Amino acid sequence: MRNKFPEALAIIRRKQVEARTGLARSTIYSKMAEGTFPKPVNIGPRAVGWVESEITDWLNTQVEQSRSKTGRKAAA
């Protein structure tokens, strides 16, 4: 069976997610509840982390959506 995960899989903790996204803890959990933010994976009995590539993909999507909105023009 072929591995469906990237070879260089990395898990980052909440503080790193906050630093990468600029979102507060409460906003991260609110967006997860809405289904608009990646969910964490269990990495221990009382520890979770996020797949770094999923956070990167989410950030890229936010940039694409922001820049593709109608009415926004690039600075001349």
MIDOSE-1310 file (N, C-alpha, C; in nm, 2 decimals, decimal comma, always signed):
residues 76
mrnk	+0,08/-0,12/+0,00/+0,00/+0,00/+0,00/+0,09/+0,12/+0,00; +0,06/+0,22/-0,09/+0,13/+0,34/-0,10/+0,10/+0,43/+0,01; +0,20/+0,50/+0,07/+0,19/+0,60/+0,18/+0,12/+0,72/+0,12; +0,01/+0,76/+0,19/-0,07/+0,88/+0,14/-0,02/+1,01/+0,20
fpea	+0,08/+1,00/+0,29/+0,13/+1,12/+0,36/+0,27/+1,16/+0,30; +0,30/+1,29/+0,29/+0,43/+1,33/+0,24/+0,54/+1,27/+0,32; +0,65/+1,25/+0,26/+0,77/+1,19/+0,33/+0,81/+1,28/+0,45; +0,82/+1,41/+0,43/+0,87/+1,50/+0,53/+0,75/+1,56/+0,61
laii	+0,67/+1,47/+0,67/+0,56/+1,51/+0,75/+0,61/+1,58/+0,88; +0,55/+1,70/+0,91/+0,59/+1,77/+1,03/+0,47/+1,81/+1,10; +0,48/+1,80/+1,24/+0,37/+1,84/+1,32/+0,41/+1,96/+1,40; +0,32/+2,06/+1,40/+0,35/+2,18/+1,48/+0,25/+2,20/+1,59
rrkq	+0,29/+2,26/+1,70/+0,21/+2,28/+1,81/+0,13/+2,41/+1,80; +0,03/+2,43/+1,89/-0,06/+2,55/+1,88/+0,01/+2,68/+1,87; +0,11/+2,70/+1,96/+0,18/+2,83/+1,96/+0,25/+2,86/+1,82; +0,30/+2,75/+1,76/+0,35/+2,77/+1,62/+0,24/+2,80/+1,52
vear	+0,13/+2,74/+1,54/+0,02/+2,76/+1,45/-0,03/+2,91/+1,46; -0,04/+2,96/+1,59/-0,07/+3,10/+1,61/+0,03/+3,19/+1,55; +0,16/+3,16/+1,56/+0,26/+3,25/+1,50/+0,25/+3,25/+1,35; +0,23/+3,13/+1,29/+0,23/+3,12/+1,14/+0,10/+3,19/+1,08
tgla	-0,01/+3,18/+1,15/-0,14/+3,23/+1,10/-0,17/+3,37/+1,14; -0,12/+3,41/+1,26/-0,16/+3,54/+1,31/-0,30/+3,53/+1,38; -0,35/+3,41/+1,40/-0,48/+3,39/+1,47/-0,46/+3,36/+1,61; -0,56/+3,40/+1,69/-0,56/+3,37/+1,84/-0,61/+3,23/+1,86
rsti	-0,58/+3,18/+1,97/-0,63/+3,04/+2,01/-0,78/+3,03/+1,99; -0,85/+3,12/+2,04/-1,00/+3,11/+2,04/-1,05/+3,11/+1,89; -0,98/+3,19/+1,81/-1,02/+3,20/+1,67/-0,99/+3,07/+1,59; -0,87/+3,01/+1,63/-0,84/+2,88/+1,57/-0,95/+2,78/+1,60
yskm	-0,98/+2,77/+1,73/-1,08/+2,67/+1,77/-1,22/+2,70/+1,71; -1,25/+2,82/+1,70/-1,38/+2,86/+1,64/-1,39/+2,82/+1,49; -1,28/+2,85/+1,42/-1,27/+2,81/+1,28/-1,28/+2,66/+1,26; -1,21/+2,59/+1,35/-1,22/+2,44/+1,34/-1,36/+2,40/+1,36
aegt	-1,43/+2,45/+1,46/-1,57/+2,42/+1,48/-1,66/+2,45/+1,36; -1,63/+2,55/+1,29/-1,70/+2,59/+1,16/-1,66/+2,50/+1,05; -1,55/+2,43/+1,06/-1,50/+2,34/+0,95/-1,42/+2,42/+0,85; -1,37/+2,54/+0,89/-1,29/+2,62/+0,80/-1,14/+2,63/+0,83
fpkp	-1,10/+2,54/+0,92/-0,96/+2,54/+0,96/-0,92/+2,39/+0,98; -0,79/+2,35/+0,95/-0,75/+2,22/+0,97/-0,76/+2,17/+1,12; -0,80/+2,05/+1,14/-0,81/+1,99/+1,27/-0,68/+1,93/+1,31; -0,65/+1,93/+1,44/-0,52/+1,88/+1,49/-0,53/+1,72/+1,49
vnig	-0,41/+1,67/+1,51/-0,40/+1,52/+1,53/-0,35/+1,50/+1,67; -0,39/+1,38/+1,73/-0,34/+1,35/+1,86/-0,19/+1,30/+1,85; -0,10/+1,36/+1,93/+0,04/+1,32/+1,93/+0,08/+1,26/+2,07; -0,01/+1,25/+2,16/+0,01/+1,20/+2,29/-0,12/+1,20/+2,37
prav	-0,11/+1,14/+2,49/-0,24/+1,13/+2,57/-0,30/+1,27/+2,59; -0,22/+1,37/+2,61/-0,28/+1,50/+2,64/-0,22/+1,61/+2,55; -0,18/+1,57/+2,43/-0,11/+1,66/+2,33/-0,17/+1,65/+2,19; -0,18/+1,76/+2,13/-0,22/+1,76/+1,99/-0,13/+1,85/+1,91
gwve	-0,13/+1,83/+1,78/-0,05/+1,92/+1,69/-0,12/+1,92/+1,56; -0,08/+2,02/+1,47/-0,13/+2,03/+1,34/-0,03/+1,99/+1,24; -0,08/+1,93/+1,13/+0,01/+1,89/+1,02/+0,05/+2,02/+0,95; +0,18/+2,04/+0,95/+0,23/+2,17/+0,90/+0,19/+2,20/+0,75
seit	+0,19/+2,10/+0,67/+0,15/+2,12/+0,53/+0,00/+2,16/+0,52; -0,08/+2,11/+0,61/-0,22/+2,15/+0,61/-0,24/+2,30/+0,64; -0,15/+2,34/+0,74/-0,16/+2,49/+0,78/-0,11/+2,57/+0,66; +0,00/+2,52/+0,60/+0,05/+2,60/+0,48/-0,05/+2,61/+0,37
dwln	-0,12/+2,50/+0,34/-0,22/+2,50/+0,24/-0,33/+2,59/+0,28; -0,37/+2,59/+0,40/-0,48/+2,68/+0,45/-0,44/+2,83/+0,43; -0,31/+2,86/+0,46/-0,26/+3,00/+0,44/-0,26/+3,04/+0,30; -0,21/+2,95/+0,21/-0,21/+2,97/+0,07/-0,35/+3,00/+0,01
tqve	-0,45/+2,93/+0,06/-0,59/+2,95/+0,02/-0,64/+3,08/+0,06; -0,60/+3,12/+0,19/-0,65/+3,26/+0,24/-0,59/+3,37/+0,15; -0,46/+3,35/+0,11/-0,40/+3,45/+0,02/-0,47/+3,46/-0,11; -0,49/+3,34/-0,17/-0,55/+3,33/-0,30/-0,69/+3,40/-0,30
qsrs	-0,77/+3,36/-0,19/-0,91/+3,42/-0,18/-0,90/+3,57/-0,16; -0,81/+3,62/-0,09/-0,80/+3,76/-0,06/-0,76/+3,84/-0,19; -0,67/+3,78/-0,26/-0,63/+3,85/-0,38/-0,72/+3,84/-0,50; -0,81/+3,74/-0,50/-0,90/+3,72/-0,61/-1,03/+3,79/-0,59
ktgr	-1,05/+3,85/-0,48/-1,18/+3,92/-0,46/-1,20/+4,03/-0,56; -1,32/+4,05/-0,61/-1,35/+4,15/-0,71/-1,33/+4,29/-0,64; -1,29/+4,38/-0,72/-1,28/+4,52/-0,67/-1,14/+4,55/-0,61; -1,06/+4,45/-0,60/-0,93/+4,48/-0,54/-0,83/+4,49/-0,66
kaaa	-0,76/+4,59/-0,67/-0,66/+4,61/-0,77/-0,52/+4,62/-0,71; -0,43/+4,58/-0,79/-0,29/+4,59/-0,75/-0,25/+4,74/-0,75; -0,16/+4,77/-0,66/-0,11/+4,91/-0,66/-0,03/+4,94/-0,79; -0,05/+5,06/-0,84/+0,01/+5,09/-0,97/+0,14/+5,16/-0,95
